[in-house]
Amino acid sequence: MVGNFIGLWIVYLLFAFLSFWGMGALGLPVETLWSMAAQAAFFSLMTCIYIKLTELHSKQKDIEKKLDTLLAQQSLPVSDAQETSSSDVPQH
């Protein structure tokens, strides 16, 4: 996650620098550059959290599928055992 954060921050920081110099003709103060760098760090952190949550959600879905298949496999022999035991009992 730290590698993602650093990589995304660099990308967002490059966009911030490009937009700062692009808007420099409008007469933006230098302090704006520092706030844009802080915003880039914030957005990269939020993007990393989103990526991590998406990965956790996909892992949870995989675990749920595996659990469903295990429960389905476990419930099949139980129903087979009930059918055989009821057929063994003589009916009057």
C-alpha positions in Angstrom: 0.0 0.0 0.0 2.9 2.3 0.7 4.3 1.7 -2.8 0.8 2.5 -4.3 0.7 5.7 -2.2 4.1 6.9 -3.3 3.4 6.1 -7.0 0.0 7.7 -7.0 1.3 10.7 -5.1 4.0 11.2 -7.7 1.4 11.0 -10.5 -1.0 13.4 -8.8 1.9 15.7 -7.9 2.9 15.9 -11.5 -0.6 16.8 -12.5 -0.6 19.4 -9.7 2.6 20.9 -11.0 1.4 21.0 -14.6 -1.8 22.6 -13.6 0.0 25.1 -11.3 2.3 26.2 -14.1 -0.6 26.2 -16.5 -2.6 28.5 -14.2 0.5 30.5 -13.3 -0.4 33.0 -16.0 -3.4 33.9 -13.8 -1.1 35.0 -11.1 -1.5 32.3 -8.5 0.6 32.8 -5.3 3.4 30.3 -4.5 1.5 29.1 -1.4 -1.0 27.5 -3.8 1.6 25.1 -4.9 2.0 23.7 -1.4 -1.7 23.3 -0.9 -1.9 21.5 -4.3 0.9 19.2 -3.1 -1.1 18.5 0.1 -4.2 17.8 -2.0 -2.3 15.5 -4.2 -1.2 13.5 -1.1 -4.7 13.4 0.2 -6.1 12.2 -3.1 -3.4 9.5 -3.5 -4.2 8.3 0.1 -7.9 8.1 -0.7 -7.2 6.2 -4.0 -5.0 3.7 -2.1 -7.7 3.1 0.5 -10.2 2.6 -2.4 -7.9 0.1 -4.1 -7.3 -1.8 -0.8 -11.1 -1.9 -0.1 -11.7 -3.2 -3.6 -9.1 -5.9 -3.2 -10.6 -6.9 0.2 -14.1 -7.0 -1.3 -12.9 -9.3 -4.1 -11.2 -11.6 -1.6 -14.4 -11.7 0.5 -16.4 -12.7 -2.6 -13.9 -15.5 -3.4 -14.1 -16.8 0.2 -17.9 -16.6 0.1 -17.9 -18.7 -3.1 -15.6 -21.3 -1.6 -17.7 -21.4 1.6 -20.9 -21.9 -0.4 -19.3 -24.8 -2.4 -18.1 -26.4 0.9 -21.5 -26.0 2.5 -23.2 -27.5 -0.6 -20.8 -30.4 -0.6 -21.3 -31.0 3.1 -25.1 -30.9 2.8 -25.3 -33.5 0.0 -24.0 -36.5 2.0 -26.3 -35.6 4.9 -29.4 -35.8 2.6 -28.1 -39.0 1.0 -27.7 -40.5 4.4 -31.2 -39.6 5.4 -32.6 -41.2 2.2 -30.8 -44.5 2.7 -31.7 -44.7 6.4 -35.4 -44.1 5.6 -35.3 -46.7 2.8 -33.8 -49.3 5.2 -36.7 -49.0 7.6 -39.5 -51.4 6.5 -42.7 -49.7 5.8 -45.9 -51.3 7.2 
